[in-house]
Amino acid sequence: MSAHATPTPMIAHKSAPLKGEALVPGDKSISHRALIFGAMAVGATKITGLLEGQDVLDTARAMRAFGAEVTQHGQGAWSVRGVGVGGFSEPADVIDCGNSGTGVRLIMGAMATTPITATFTGDASLRKRPMGRVTDPLALFGTAAYGRTGGRLPMTVVGAKNAVGVRYALPVASAQVKSAVLLAGLAARGETVVIEREPTRDHSERMLLGFGAQLDVAKTGEGHVITLIGQPELKPQTVAVPRDPSSAAFPTCAALIVEGSDITVPGVSQNLTRNGLYITLVEMGADIEFMNPRSEGGEPVADLRVRFSGEMTGIEVPPERAPSMIDEYPILSIVAAFSTGKTVMRGVKELRVKESDRIDAMARGLEACGVRIEEDEDTLIVHGTGAGGVPGGARAAVHLDHRIAMSFLICGMAAKAPVSVDDASPIATSFPIFTPLMTALGATLRDDI
């Protein structure tokens, strides 16, 4: 059960052609960061287009607990009056980050080099996820963390006093870990250097520069080397949050597999560290037109026109593409099931430590829907049934994972028989308007009691 809702089973029936405009919410990754960087600036940061899903609302509440003044002025319009780098005050109570791995790991980084103590928890799903990947590098600054066995929440973090910058090479590609270390480096003396062998989403670097931090990114023989000068005074900004490419993936993929569909998805981020799914879909034969490319809030965006694509074929997705689409493999698996031939996804072991074991969750759900699956620790292979070929008729277990829930509801829109999920309530954490948005396009979604 989610920390924020009781289980809500939902069912998706075969859909008529999807038509219209899909106005997806603001980018979740950028929304989290806008609140956190705003809280670490001196003065008032103004944010438009903020995603108002539960994950981001939990981060807003956390920033208030650390002393920032966070105010909602209207739909998507917020302001944050920050306390400056190193200015966080000690929270009076436990910080509940709900379902958000991004939120808790970035917030841990932000407070790690301020000499205060904070205790973090989350819902049942988040309490299963390992935090050591963040607390281990934070320990290099002198930060201490005390959690449950396996480095799991609830966890108390004791911030370092008089921290000095560190040099850290990421053992696995992770934008969350990279961002946590950079956030910790803000309040440390001297340089903090993060080295990543493979580039991950770069929203933190873009935003740090926008807020006035001294940061340099160089490509060397070691990989991408990010150097941050500590103890800056961050300047408040006006942040326009672009629409989330991970959320846009759901109406996009639904239109590709529901016969006769033709939709537009305006203003979607085309950040090169986030667009791996869209590159993959085009390689599979998807009919996606990228229109009116432009820049919004320092991020490249475009309007998408998406049409039903009944001749898509499976491909082998390059493993080096995984960091740019790690959250999109569940919905890609659904598209793969409606394509011809097999789609091979390698280098995806990170999926096993997301909100759920996403490889297992997708494999079991697709098998229940009549799709042949192969898997190992780092690989998921989907044997496609062709357009309209998925039998369906199953109920998928979502394991408190919003992306699993939305993926199988999209599956039900094109399968021969309806597909249901055992709990749709986690969808509110990242895409609170998913059901009305998809229904307005023509989908049939109902509570399945």
C-alpha positions as CSV (number, residue, x, y, z in Angstrom):
1,M,0.0,0.0,0.0
2,S,1.3,3.5,-0.8
3,A,1.9,5.9,1.9
4,H,-0.5,8.3,0.3
5,A,-3.4,6.2,-1.0
6,T,-5.3,2.9,-0.6
7,P,-5.0,0.3,-3.4
8,T,-7.1,1.2,-6.4
9,P,-7.4,-1.5,-9.0
10,M,-8.0,-0.2,-12.5
11,I,-8.8,-1.8,-15.9
12,A,-8.0,-0.6,-19.5
13,H,-10.2,-1.8,-22.4
14,K,-9.4,-1.9,-26.0
15,S,-9.4,1.7,-27.2
16,A,-10.9,3.6,-30.1
17,P,-8.2,5.7,-32.0
18,L,-6.6,8.2,-29.7
19,K,-7.0,11.8,-30.9
20,G,-6.1,15.2,-29.6
21,E,-3.4,17.0,-27.6
22,A,-1.7,15.5,-24.6
23,L,-0.6,18.2,-22.2
24,V,1.7,16.2,-20.0
25,P,3.0,17.5,-16.7
26,G,6.2,19.3,-16.0
27,D,9.5,17.3,-15.8
28,K,9.8,15.5,-12.5
29,S,13.6,15.5,-12.4
30,I,13.7,19.3,-13.0
31,S,10.9,20.0,-10.6
32,H,12.7,18.3,-7.7
33,R,15.9,20.2,-8.5
34,A,14.2,23.6,-8.9
35,L,12.8,23.3,-5.4
36,I,16.1,22.1,-3.9
37,F,18.3,24.6,-5.7
38,G,15.8,27.4,-4.9
39,A,16.0,26.4,-1.2
40,M,19.8,26.7,-1.4
41,A,19.8,30.1,-3.1
42,V,19.6,33.5,-1.4
43,G,16.3,35.2,-2.3
44,A,13.2,34.2,-4.1
45,T,13.2,31.7,-7.0
46,K,10.1,31.6,-9.2
47,I,9.0,28.3,-10.8
48,T,6.4,27.7,-13.5
49,G,5.2,24.4,-14.8
50,L,6.2,22.5,-11.7
51,L,4.9,19.0,-11.6
52,E,2.5,18.7,-8.7
53,G,2.7,15.0,-8.3
54,Q,3.1,13.5,-4.8
55,D,6.8,12.9,-5.2
56,V,7.5,16.6,-5.9
57,L,5.0,17.8,-3.2
58,D,7.0,15.7,-0.7
59,T,10.2,17.4,-1.8
60,A,8.5,20.8,-1.3
61,R,7.4,19.8,2.2
62,A,11.0,18.7,2.9
63,M,12.4,22.0,1.8
64,R,10.0,23.8,4.2
65,A,11.2,21.5,7.0
66,F,14.8,22.6,6.3
67,G,13.9,26.2,6.7
68,A,13.0,27.4,3.2
69,E,9.8,29.3,2.5
70,V,7.9,27.4,-0.3
71,T,4.7,28.8,-1.6
72,Q,2.2,27.7,-4.3
73,H,0.6,30.6,-6.2
74,G,-1.5,28.7,-8.7
75,Q,-1.4,25.6,-10.8
76,G,2.3,24.9,-11.5
77,A,3.4,28.3,-10.2
78,W,5.5,28.3,-7.1
79,S,8.1,30.3,-5.3
80,V,11.0,29.3,-3.0
81,R,12.7,31.8,-0.7
82,G,16.0,30.1,0.0
83,V,18.3,30.0,3.0
84,G,21.6,29.9,1.1
85,V,24.2,27.2,0.7
86,G,24.9,25.7,4.1
87,G,21.9,27.5,5.6
88,F,19.6,24.6,6.2
89,S,18.1,24.4,9.7
90,E,17.6,21.1,11.5
91,P,14.2,19.6,10.8
92,A,11.9,19.2,13.8
93,D,10.5,15.9,12.6
94,V,11.2,12.9,10.3
95,I,11.4,13.8,6.6
96,D,8.9,11.6,4.6
97,C,9.9,11.4,1.0
98,G,7.0,9.1,0.0
99,N,7.9,7.1,-3.1
100,S,10.6,9.3,-4.4
101,G,14.2,7.9,-4.7
102,T,15.2,11.0,-6.5
103,G,13.8,13.2,-3.8
104,V,15.4,11.4,-0.8
105,R,18.8,11.0,-2.4
106,L,19.1,14.6,-3.6
107,I,17.9,15.9,-0.3
108,M,20.5,13.8,1.6
109,G,23.2,15.3,-0.6
110,A,21.9,18.8,-0.1
111,M,22.1,18.6,3.7
112,A,25.2,16.3,3.9
113,T,27.8,19.0,4.4
114,T,25.7,21.1,6.8
115,P,26.3,20.2,10.5
116,I,22.7,19.2,11.2
117,T,20.9,15.9,11.7
118,A,17.9,14.6,9.8
119,T,16.0,11.3,9.7
120,F,14.4,10.2,6.4
121,T,11.7,7.6,5.7
122,G,9.3,6.8,2.8
123,D,6.6,4.5,1.7
124,A,6.9,0.7,1.7
125,S,8.5,0.7,-1.7
126,L,11.1,3.4,-0.9
127,R,12.0,1.7,2.4
128,K,13.1,-1.3,0.3
129,R,15.5,0.6,-1.9
130,P,19.3,0.8,-1.1
131,M,20.7,4.2,0.0
132,G,24.3,3.1,0.2
133,R,25.0,4.2,-3.3
134,V,24.5,7.7,-2.0
135,T,25.6,7.5,1.6
136,D,28.9,5.8,0.7
137,P,30.2,8.8,-1.4
138,L,28.7,11.3,1.1
139,A,30.8,9.6,3.8
140,L,33.9,10.9,1.9
141,F,32.9,14.4,3.0
142,G,32.6,13.2,6.7
143,T,28.8,12.6,6.6
144,A,27.5,9.8,8.8
145,A,24.4,7.7,8.0
146,Y,22.6,5.2,10.2
147,G,19.9,3.1,8.6
148,R,18.4,-0.4,8.5
149,T,20.3,-3.4,7.4
150,G,21.4,-3.1,3.8
151,G,21.5,0.7,4.0
152,R,17.7,1.1,3.9
153,L,15.3,3.7,5.3
154,P,14.4,4.8,7.8
155,M,17.9,6.4,8.0
156,T,19.4,9.2,10.1
157,V,22.0,11.4,8.3
158,V,24.5,13.5,10.4
159,G,25.9,16.3,8.3
160,A,29.6,16.9,8.1
161,K,31.2,19.9,9.8
162,N,33.9,21.9,7.9
163,A,33.6,19.5,4.9
164,V,36.2,19.6,2.2
165,G,35.5,18.8,-1.5
166,V,36.1,15.2,-2.7
167,R,36.9,13.4,-5.9
168,Y,34.5,10.6,-6.7
169,A,34.2,8.2,-9.7
170,L,30.7,6.8,-10.2
171,P,30.9,3.0,-10.1
172,V,27.6,2.8,-12.0
173,A,25.8,5.4,-14.2
174,S,23.4,7.3,-11.8
175,A,22.2,10.9,-12.1
176,Q,20.9,10.6,-8.6
177,V,24.3,9.8,-7.1
178,K,26.1,12.3,-9.3
179,S,23.6,15.0,-8.2
180,A,23.8,14.1,-4.5
181,V,27.6,14.4,-4.5
182,L,27.5,17.8,-6.4
183,L,24.9,19.1,-3.9
184,A,27.1,18.0,-1.0
185,G,30.0,19.8,-2.7
186,L,28.2,23.1,-2.7
187,A,28.8,23.6,1.1
188,A,32.2,22.0,1.1
189,R,35.5,24.0,0.8
190,G,37.5,23.7,-2.4
191,E,36.7,21.5,-5.4
192,T,34.4,18.6,-5.7
193,V,35.0,16.4,-8.7
194,V,32.6,13.8,-10.1
195,I,33.7,11.4,-12.8
196,E,31.2,9.4,-14.8
197,R,32.2,6.9,-17.5
198,E,28.8,7.2,-19.2
199,P,26.9,10.5,-19.3
200,T,23.7,10.6,-17.3
201,R,20.9,13.2,-17.3
202,D,22.6,16.6,-16.8
203,H,19.8,18.7,-15.3
204,S,21.8,19.3,-12.1
205,E,24.8,20.7,-14.0
206,R,22.6,22.9,-16.2
207,M,20.7,24.2,-13.1
208,L,23.9,24.8,-11.1
209,L,25.2,27.0,-13.8
210,G,21.9,28.8,-14.1
211,F,21.9,29.5,-10.3
212,G,25.5,30.9,-10.6
213,A,27.7,28.1,-9.4
214,Q,31.2,27.7,-10.8
215,L,31.1,24.4,-12.6
216,D,33.1,22.9,-15.5
217,V,32.4,19.7,-17.5
218,A,35.3,18.2,-19.5
219,K,35.4,15.0,-21.6
220,T,38.7,13.2,-20.8
221,G,40.0,9.6,-21.1
222,E,38.4,8.9,-17.7
223,G,34.9,10.0,-19.0
224,H,32.9,13.1,-18.2
225,V,34.7,15.0,-15.4
226,I,32.5,17.5,-13.6
227,T,34.4,20.0,-11.3
228,L,32.4,22.2,-8.9
229,I,33.9,25.0,-6.8
230,G,32.4,24.9,-3.3
231,Q,30.7,27.6,-1.1
232,P,29.2,29.8,-3.8
233,E,26.3,32.1,-3.2
234,L,23.5,30.8,-5.5
235,K,21.4,33.5,-7.0
236,P,17.6,33.0,-7.3
237,Q,16.2,32.2,-10.7
238,T,13.1,32.0,-12.7
239,V,12.7,28.4,-13.7
240,A,10.3,27.3,-16.5
241,V,10.0,23.5,-16.2
242,P,9.6,21.8,-19.6
243,R,7.2,18.9,-20.0
244,D,8.4,15.5,-18.8
245,P,9.7,13.2,-21.5
246,S,9.2,10.2,-19.2
247,S,5.5,11.2,-18.7
248,A,5.1,12.0,-22.4
249,A,6.3,8.4,-23.2
250,F,2.9,7.0,-22.1
251,P,0.5,8.8,-24.5
252,T,3.2,8.6,-27.2
253,C,3.5,4.8,-26.9
254,A,-0.2,4.4,-26.5
255,A,-0.7,6.3,-29.8
256,L,1.9,4.1,-31.5
257,I,0.1,0.8,-30.7
258,V,-3.6,1.9,-30.7
259,E,-4.8,1.5,-34.3
260,G,-5.9,4.8,-36.0
261,S,-4.3,7.1,-33.4
262,D,-3.0,10.6,-34.2
263,I,-2.0,12.8,-31.3
264,T,0.3,15.8,-30.5
265,V,2.4,16.1,-27.4
266,P,3.6,19.7,-27.1
267,G,6.7,21.1,-25.4
268,V,8.5,17.9,-24.5
269,S,12.1,18.1,-23.3
270,Q,14.6,16.8,-25.9
271,N,17.6,16.8,-23.5
272,L,20.1,14.5,-25.1
273,T,20.5,12.7,-21.7
274,R,16.8,11.9,-21.6
275,N,15.7,11.1,-25.2
276,G,16.9,7.5,-25.6
277,L,13.4,6.1,-25.8
278,Y,12.4,8.4,-28.7
279,I,15.6,7.5,-30.6
280,T,14.8,3.8,-30.0
281,L,11.1,4.1,-31.1
282,V,12.2,5.8,-34.3
283,E,14.7,3.0,-35.0
284,M,11.8,0.5,-34.5
285,G,9.8,2.3,-37.2
286,A,7.6,4.6,-35.0
287,D,5.9,7.5,-36.8
288,I,7.0,10.4,-34.6
289,E,7.5,13.9,-36.0
290,F,9.6,16.4,-33.9
291,M,8.2,19.8,-34.6
292,N,9.1,23.4,-33.6
293,P,12.4,22.7,-31.8
294,R,13.2,25.5,-29.3
295,S,14.7,26.2,-25.9
296,E,12.6,26.6,-22.7
297,G,14.1,27.1,-19.3
298,G,17.6,26.3,-20.6
299,E,16.3,22.9,-21.9
300,P,15.8,21.9,-25.6
301,V,12.1,21.1,-26.3
302,A,9.9,20.1,-29.3
303,D,6.3,19.3,-30.1
304,L,5.7,15.7,-31.0
305,R,3.1,14.4,-33.5
306,V,2.6,10.7,-33.0
307,R,0.6,8.3,-35.3
308,F,-0.3,4.7,-35.1
309,S,2.6,2.6,-36.3
310,G,1.5,-0.9,-37.1
311,E,4.8,-2.0,-38.8
312,M,7.2,-1.6,-35.9
313,T,10.0,-4.2,-35.6
314,G,12.0,-5.3,-32.6
315,I,15.6,-4.2,-32.3
316,E,18.6,-4.7,-30.0
317,V,18.8,-1.5,-27.9
318,P,22.4,-0.5,-27.3
319,P,23.3,-0.9,-23.7
320,E,25.2,2.4,-23.6
321,R,21.8,4.1,-24.3
322,A,20.4,2.9,-20.9
323,P,21.2,6.0,-18.9
324,S,19.2,8.2,-21.2
325,M,16.1,6.0,-21.0
326,I,16.3,4.0,-17.8
327,D,12.8,4.9,-16.6
328,E,11.3,4.2,-20.0
329,Y,12.1,0.5,-20.4
330,P,8.8,-0.6,-18.9
331,I,6.7,1.2,-21.5
332,L,9.2,0.3,-24.2
333,S,8.5,-3.4,-23.2
334,I,4.9,-2.8,-24.0
335,V,5.6,-1.3,-27.4
336,A,8.0,-4.3,-28.1
337,A,5.2,-6.7,-27.3
338,F,3.1,-5.1,-30.1
339,S,6.0,-5.1,-32.6
340,T,7.3,-7.9,-34.9
341,G,10.3,-9.9,-33.9
342,K,12.2,-9.6,-30.6
343,T,13.4,-6.5,-28.8
344,V,16.6,-7.1,-26.7
345,M,17.3,-4.7,-23.8
346,R,20.7,-5.3,-22.2
347,G,22.6,-3.3,-19.6
348,V,19.4,-2.7,-17.6
349,K,20.3,-4.2,-14.1
350,E,19.6,-0.7,-12.6
351,L,15.9,-1.6,-13.2
352,R,16.1,-4.2,-10.5
353,V,16.6,-1.5,-7.8
354,K,14.0,1.1,-8.9
355,E,10.6,1.5,-7.2
356,S,10.2,-2.2,-7.9
357,D,12.3,-4.9,-9.6
358,R,11.0,-3.6,-12.9
359,I,12.5,-6.4,-15.0
360,D,10.7,-9.0,-13.0
361,A,7.5,-6.9,-12.8
362,M,7.3,-6.4,-16.6
363,A,8.3,-10.0,-17.3
364,R,5.6,-11.5,-15.1
365,G,2.9,-9.1,-16.3
366,L,3.7,-9.6,-20.0
367,E,3.8,-13.4,-19.6
368,A,0.4,-13.2,-17.9
369,C,-0.8,-11.3,-21.0
370,G,0.5,-14.0,-23.3
371,V,3.8,-12.5,-24.4
372,R,7.0,-14.6,-24.5
373,I,9.8,-13.2,-22.3
374,E,13.4,-14.0,-21.6
375,E,15.4,-12.4,-18.8
376,D,18.5,-12.5,-16.7
377,E,20.0,-10.1,-14.1
378,D,20.9,-7.5,-16.7
379,T,18.7,-8.3,-19.7
380,L,15.0,-8.3,-20.8
381,I,14.0,-9.8,-24.1
382,V,10.5,-9.3,-25.4
383,H,9.2,-11.5,-28.3
384,G,6.7,-9.3,-30.1
385,T,3.3,-10.5,-31.2
386,G,2.8,-7.8,-33.9
387,A,0.2,-5.0,-34.0
388,G,-2.9,-5.9,-32.0
389,G,-1.4,-9.3,-31.2
390,V,-1.1,-9.3,-27.4
391,P,-3.8,-11.5,-25.9
392,G,-4.2,-9.5,-22.7
393,G,-6.8,-10.6,-20.2
394,A,-4.6,-10.5,-17.2
395,R,-4.2,-8.5,-14.0
396,A,-0.6,-7.2,-13.4
397,A,0.9,-6.7,-10.0
398,V,2.5,-3.2,-9.9
399,H,4.5,-3.5,-6.6
400,L,3.8,0.2,-5.7
401,D,5.5,1.3,-9.0
402,H,3.8,4.0,-10.9
403,R,5.5,3.2,-14.2
404,I,4.5,-0.4,-14.1
405,A,0.9,0.6,-13.4
406,M,0.8,3.0,-16.4
407,S,2.6,0.6,-18.7
408,F,0.1,-2.2,-18.3
409,L,-2.9,0.2,-18.6
410,I,-1.4,1.3,-21.9
411,C,-1.1,-2.4,-22.8
412,G,-4.8,-2.9,-22.2
413,M,-5.7,-0.1,-24.6
414,A,-4.3,-2.2,-27.6
415,A,-4.6,-5.8,-26.4
416,K,-7.3,-8.2,-27.5
417,A,-8.8,-8.5,-24.0
418,P,-8.7,-5.9,-21.2
419,V,-5.7,-5.6,-18.9
420,S,-6.0,-4.5,-15.3
421,V,-3.6,-3.5,-12.6
422,D,-3.9,-4.3,-8.9
423,D,-3.2,-0.8,-7.8
424,A,-3.3,2.4,-9.8
425,S,-2.8,4.7,-6.8
426,P,1.0,5.0,-7.2
427,I,0.4,6.9,-10.5
428,A,-0.3,10.0,-8.5
429,T,3.3,10.2,-7.4
430,S,4.5,11.2,-10.8
431,F,1.6,11.7,-13.3
432,P,-1.5,12.8,-11.3
433,I,-3.5,13.7,-14.5
434,F,-2.7,10.4,-16.3
435,T,-6.3,9.0,-16.2
436,P,-8.1,12.2,-17.3
437,L,-5.5,12.9,-19.9
438,M,-5.7,9.5,-21.5
439,T,-9.5,9.4,-21.2
440,A,-9.7,12.8,-23.0
441,L,-7.7,11.3,-25.9
442,G,-10.2,8.4,-26.1
443,A,-8.9,5.7,-23.8
444,T,-11.3,3.6,-21.7
445,L,-10.0,3.4,-18.1
446,R,-12.2,2.3,-15.2
447,D,-11.8,1.4,-11.6
448,D,-11.8,-2.4,-11.4
449,I,-13.6,-3.4,-8.2
